[in-house]
């Protein structure tokens, strides 16, 4: 099974790489997709009328540049909109941002393991999303279930696809280390490090409502805190004012 999946991935992205040699013009945003944005994307609902139009254009730009393929599942319009929205949200204030370190996204029906196996008898840690490395460089793998759960629950602080796109942003400066030099600027790196380690210590001491996975490494802290920042901004601002200000600076919001 796993060999078939790997072969499929290589074949799919070989085709995509060939097609991408000819830049595609972004299509117009389908009116049929508007209810999806209004129902699922809280970030979108806070925007002005002109910003909503811009958000729609950014979605179509992303979809014109990144290949999305389902393995063992069908990619529906809902999935496309949710994935593209997750990509746009963290970089909405950065003009027509292009994810130059991403060429394609593979969507599995549910969680998977490090060997990219997603069958019922899979063994090992269950993964909901990951940014590929090595032979899967410039690829992202996501669980369809996790994508939909990210936007179905309006009261949690979790968003797997946003989490993975933040990892890609972290990687822009060459290191996926939780230190967003490219976005913060060097003068803010030491204050960021000080604040980050303070917050990680609070998590480990059960003195924070940031989920524990954020304390496993600086890389994961940046992504986990960013999920919370975009999912529950008012709560995040109230509970973590210093971190909120730093992430507002980072994402230019």
N, C-alpha and C positions, 0 to 999 in steps of 0.2 A: 504493500500500500504506500509506504513512505517513498519508495523509489519512483512510483508513478506520480506522486505529488511533486517531488523535486523536479522530475522531468517536465511536468506540466508547467511549473514555475519558470524554468529556464526557457521553454518554448514560448510561453506567453510574453515574457519580457524581451526575448529576441525579436519577436514580431513587433512589439511596442517600440523597441529601439530603432528598428528600421523605419517604422511609420513616423516616429518623432523627428527624423531627419528633415521632414517637411513640416515646418511650423504650422499649426492649425489655428485658424481664426476662431476666437471664442464665440459661441452661439448666443442668441438672445435667451434670457431667462424665461423658461416656460411658465405661463400663467398658472398652469395646473399645479405647480410646485409652491405657489404662495401660501396655501393653507398649511403646508408642512412647516414652513418657517414660522408662521403665526402660532401654530399649535405647539411646536417642540423647542424652538430656539429662544430662550429668554433674553439672551444678549441682543438678538435682532429686535425684539419687541420694545427695547429701551431706546432704539435709535429714532432719529427724526425721519421724516418722509424722504428727504434727499439722501440721507445716510443709508436708508433701507434699499434704495435703488442701487447705491454704490455697493452695498453688501451683496446684492444679487449679481452684480457684474463681477465681483471678486470670486464668487462661487463658480461662475461660468469660465472665468480665466483659469482657475485652478483645475477644473475638470477638462479643460482643453490641453492641459500640460501634463497631467498625471493619469496614468492608466490604472483602472480599478477592475480587478478580476475576482470572481468568487470561485472557491474550490470546495465542492461539496455543497454549495448553496447558490442561489440565484441573487444577483445584485438588482435590487428594485430601486425605483426612484427615491424612495424614502432613505435608503442606505446612501445613495449618492449625495443627497442634500445634507444628511447628517455628517457624513465624512467631510465634505467640502466646507461646511460651516465650522467644523472643528479646526480645520486648517486656517480658515479666515480669521476666526475670533482672536487668536493671540497676535496676529500681525495686521489687524484692521487699520491701525493708525500709521502703518509704514508704507503707504502708497501702494502701487501695484507690485506687491511682494511676490517674488518667484522662489519656490522651494527648489533651488538648484541642487540640493543634496537629496532629492527624492525624485524617482522616475516612475514608481508604481506601488500600488497597494494591493495586497492579497487579503481577501476576507474569508475566514473560516466560519463554519456555522456556530461554533462554540469555542471554549478554551482549548489550548493545545500545549504540548510540551516542547522542550528545547530541541527535540528532533523533528519538530513540525508535524507531529502525529496528533490527530484529533479524534480518533476512533474511541469507542466506548471502553476499550481495554487499554487505553493509554496509561503509561506509568510516568512518574516523575512530577515535578512541580507544574501546576496548571497555570498557564499564561494567558492573559486576556489581550495583550498587545505587545509588540516589540518593534524596535528599529533594527533592521538587518545590518549585519557586519560580514566581512569576508566576501564570500561568493554572493551574498545577498545584500551587498552594499547598495545604498540608494533605494532599498525596498523597505516597506513597512508591512507588518502582518497584524491584522486585527480580528478579533472575535465579533461576529455579527451580533451575537447576543449582548456583548458588552457595549457595542455602538448604540444599540437601541436602548439599553438600560441607562446609558449615560444621559439621555434626554427624556426618558419617561419619568424618572424620579426628579421632581423639582425641589426637594427638600434636603437632598444629601449634598456632599461636597466632592463627589466623585465624577470624573469624566475621562474614561480611558483614552478615547482618541485625542482629546486636547492634551492629555498627559504625554502621549507619544509625539505629538507635533512640537511640544515644548522641548522634548529631547532633541529634536531636529534643530531647533533654534539654538539650543545649548551647544550643539555640535558645529555651528557656523565658524567659530574661532579655531576649529581644529581639535578641540578637546570636549568630550561629553563629561563634564566634571561638576556641573551645578554652579559654575561661575560664568555668568553671561557677560563676558568682557565686551563683546561686540555691541551689546545693547545698553549696558550701564556706563561704559567708559572706565578707564583705568582708575580715575580718581575716586570712584565709588566701590571699587573692589574690596578694599580693606573693611570699610563699614559693612558691606554685604557679608563678608566672611564672618565678622564678629557677630552680626545679627543672626546669621544662619546657624552658627554653632550654639548660640544662646537658645534659639528656638528648638534645635535638635535635642539639647540637654533637657529642655522642658518636656518634650515629648517622652523621652526616656524616663522622666520622673513622674509621668502621669499628670503633668501640670499643663497640658495643652490639648485642644480639641482637634489639632492637626493629626491625621491618622498615622499610626505607628510606622507604616512603611516609609514615611518621610524621614525617619531617623536612621534608616539602614545605610545611607550614604548621602553625600552632598548632591550627587547627581539626582537621586530620587527625591531629595528634599525640595529642590527647585521645581521639579515637575509636579509633585504632590501639592505644594503650596500654591502653585499656579492654577491647578484644578480648582482648589478652594476659592482662590481669588476671582476666577471667572464664573464659577457656579453660584457662589453665595457672597457677592461683593460686600453687601451691607453688613452681614454677620462677620465677615473677615475683617472689615474695617473696624468694627466694634471690638472684636476680640484680639486683633493683632495690628494695632495702628501703625507701629513702626514698619512692620513687614509690608503692610498695605501700601504705605508711601513709597517704599523701595520698589515694589512690583509695579506701581503706577508709573514710576520713573522708567523702569525697565521696558514696559510695554507701551509707553508713551500715551497712556489713556487719560 
